């Protein structure tokens, strides 16, 4: 396994930490991107383990969070909110419906659309989902001071902004062609 070193852009605190997977030489030009990839993979694995205990899969809890907060939504609105694709959202909603956590009802304003709404069973699940996210946060930030947590959050938000801006710029350039 590759060692994390400041020279490769990893281990910015100076502490030599071992990467969780071997870092291929081709990733040498993108050490932060490769670390984000590894972090996202591990994060999804851990959230999957925690959610499995309450009968959900990764991503389903995010749909539920929006439904609990915003109330019934059209499936197309959930696709936009979660930056998902229609096919993935269809499967997610179908699984949540089969589990009894959501139901569909006709939209009162659009005869072609239906609204996805949380059920009473899902409301009972809300506290458990909140606990899972708290556990995950504690796990991820276990050895960070409050200042380090704030810095990490601000840095991650900047990285997200950079990628969102690049995506918007690319979409703009694609429409000009």
Secondary structure as UniProt FT lines:
FT   HELIX           6..8
FT   TURN            12..13
FT   HELIX           25..30
FT   HELIX           31..52
FT   TURN            53..55
FT   TURN            58..59
FT   HELIX           60..70
FT   STRAND          73..74
FT   HELIX           75..81
FT   TURN            82..83
FT   HELIX           86..98
FT   TURN            99..100
FT   STRAND          102..106
FT   TURN            111..112
FT   STRAND          114..118
FT   HELIX           120..140
FT   TURN            141..143
FT   HELIX           146..176
//
